[in-house]
Amino acid sequence: MDRFDRYWIGILVGLILPAAFALIYIEAMNLWYPLQTLQFQAGGVLSKLLLVSIFPDLALIFVFYTTDTWRLAKGVLIGTMPYLLATILVSM
């Protein structure tokens, strides 16, 4: 596992995983209609969707910390930051 313990791998995983999870969540919960009709005002669907999409990254950070792959976990945390900032900005 040491060969995968790189910051850039963690950043890529941290950026791609929430987007993929959000698409799966939208499909499973049938949220296409509210997103298409632009009903995602402050505190609406978009802020909740961004917040839910961060959960897989947080679980992955926990797994990487318990397996002592510190750089990979830090990279995932850095990759999660744009989603966290977008959630904060949208909910204001």
Secondary structure by P-SEA (a helix, b strand, c coil): ccccccaaaaaaaaacaaaaaaaaaaaaacaaaaaaacccccccaaaaaaaaaaaaaaaaaaaaaaacaaaaaaaaaaaaaaaaaaaaaaac
